[in-house]
């Protein structure tokens, strides 16, 4: 039924946890970007830092 987790070498639970983590991280980054838009001196590098962090984590999860 769920082929995608298997295709990325993860169990359903591993995929579920990682997807929830990504959702949380993106939501947090979105709020920080909104605050940064209003007050540019806050969260100056948060968006780029988040992109780098997610990129590194994507390299280390699932199929290697």
C-alpha positions in Angstrom: 0.0 0.0 0.0 2.6 2.6 1.0 5.4 2.2 -1.5 7.3 5.5 -1.0 8.8 4.7 2.5 10.2 1.4 1.0 11.5 3.2 -2.0 13.5 5.6 0.2 14.7 2.7 2.4 12.7 3.6 5.5 10.1 1.9 7.5 6.7 3.6 7.7 7.4 4.7 11.3 10.8 6.2 10.3 9.3 8.0 7.4 6.4 9.3 9.6 8.8 10.6 12.2 11.1 12.3 9.7 8.2 13.8 7.8 6.7 15.2 11.1 10.2 16.6 11.9 10.4 18.3 8.5 6.9 19.7 9.0 7.8 21.2 12.4 11.1 22.6 11.0 9.4 24.2 8.0 6.7 25.7 10.2 9.3 27.1 12.6 11.3 28.5 9.6 8.1 30.0 8.2 7.3 31.9 11.4 10.9 33.1 11.6 10.8 34.3 8.0 7.6 36.2 8.7 9.2 37.9 11.8 12.3 38.6 9.7 10.1 40.3 7.0 8.6 42.6 9.7 11.9 43.1 11.6 14.9 42.5 9.3 17.4 42.5 12.2 15.9 39.4 13.7 16.5 35.8 12.4 19.0 37.2 9.7 20.4 33.8 8.8 17.6 31.4 10.0 16.2 30.6 6.6 19.6 29.8 5.0 20.7 27.9 8.1 17.5 25.8 8.0 18.0 25.0 4.3 21.6 23.9 5.0 20.5 21.8 8.0 17.7 20.1 6.1 20.0 19.4 3.2 22.5 17.7 5.4 19.9 15.6 7.1 18.4 14.5 3.8 21.8 13.2 2.8 22.0 11.0 5.9 18.5 9.5 6.0 17.0 6.7 4.0 19.0 5.1 1.2 22.6 5.9 1.3 
